[in-house]
Amino acid sequence: MPNKIVLLSDVHLAWENPKSRLDNMVKTQFEKLEFIYKWAALNDAIVVQAGDLVDKPRSWYLLPLAIQFFLKWKNKGVDTYMVRGQHDYYYYSEASGPATVVGALIEAGLVNLLVSNKPTVLNIGGKRVNLYGASFGESVPTPEKFSPSNILVTHREISDRKLFEGHKYFSHKGFLKRHKNYKLILCADIHRKFMGKILSTPKKIERFIVNTGPMLRSSATTYNFEHKPGFYIWTPAKRSLTWKSIPIKDADDVLTRAHIAAQEENDRRMAEFTLKLTTTKVKDEDGYTFQGGVDEYMEEHPVSKEVASMISGALEEINLNDL
């Protein structure tokens, strides 16, 4: 009988290596997941995941590896429960059903989908646990009354802070206050670790909301250079929440900002290109034209015949007088 719950937010299993990674991320991601599931097996735990298990819904090259992994650990007694994130749907459509990586795993019985219309009831360490699910786009279910057994797993934009100007999100503690009949809420979508807790009145019951942050540091952001991946552990018998770090290499050993500099240079050159086209006046028989600016730019800069042909073809498809 399991006695603990591993809480895991965004995983984003992928087949392609992002530009920011210096290592083989496909291999690294399964090593991290292996660490989590091995810990779960050794500590009699189930794994609960809050959506975006995969990065692309129909990454078919990834599917055999995912099947192999989850079959192995299901046979070792580690059960997985999850909701879907937007990356687990094809065009955000529930109708995509089994025709996705996550859909295939569900249909094969390798992972269990938590649904919003009724809780999945489990016995964890001799304590009843009611797992409620709200996948991306679904309404949050409301239990009839508070119970320390009630756990919500949801995929929505909940954060402990504004991440950029104009960012619209649900406040983590505000979300916890509104959904007062849950002891614990696990969320995903925002790739940022946080843990919030409040004391509910009048009985002063401590309640929690957590996001583990991303399992993988796939992009070279300031946050990812500081983030230490891991997972929370909920022990129903003690109603305790603890953190377990995943062994990782230093960020500088696996992440590179080189592509960011290259992108910035591309953006600078594109801005220069656009400015040149919109300000240069080249007179031909029809007067000053946008096309003339394009021609002049390509004469002054090293542009291959193939690229020049593509640009000319693209310009033929649009009305230059509208530019």
Secondary structure, DSSP 8 states (H G I E B T S, - for coil): ---EEEEE----B-SS--TTBSS-HHHHHHHHHHHHHHHHHHTTEEEEE-S--BSSTT-TTTHHHHHHHHHHHHHTT--EEE---GGGSBTTBGGGTTSSHHHHHHHTTSSEE--SSS-EEEEETTEEEEEEEE-TT------SS--TTEEEEEES-EESS--STT---EEHHHHHHHSTT-SEEEEESS--EEEEEEEETTTTEEEEEEEE--SS--S--HHHHH---EEEEEETTTTEEEEEE-----HHHHB--HHHHHHHHHHHHHHHHHHHHHH---EETTEE-HHHHHHHHHHHS---HHHHHHHHHHHHTS-GGG-
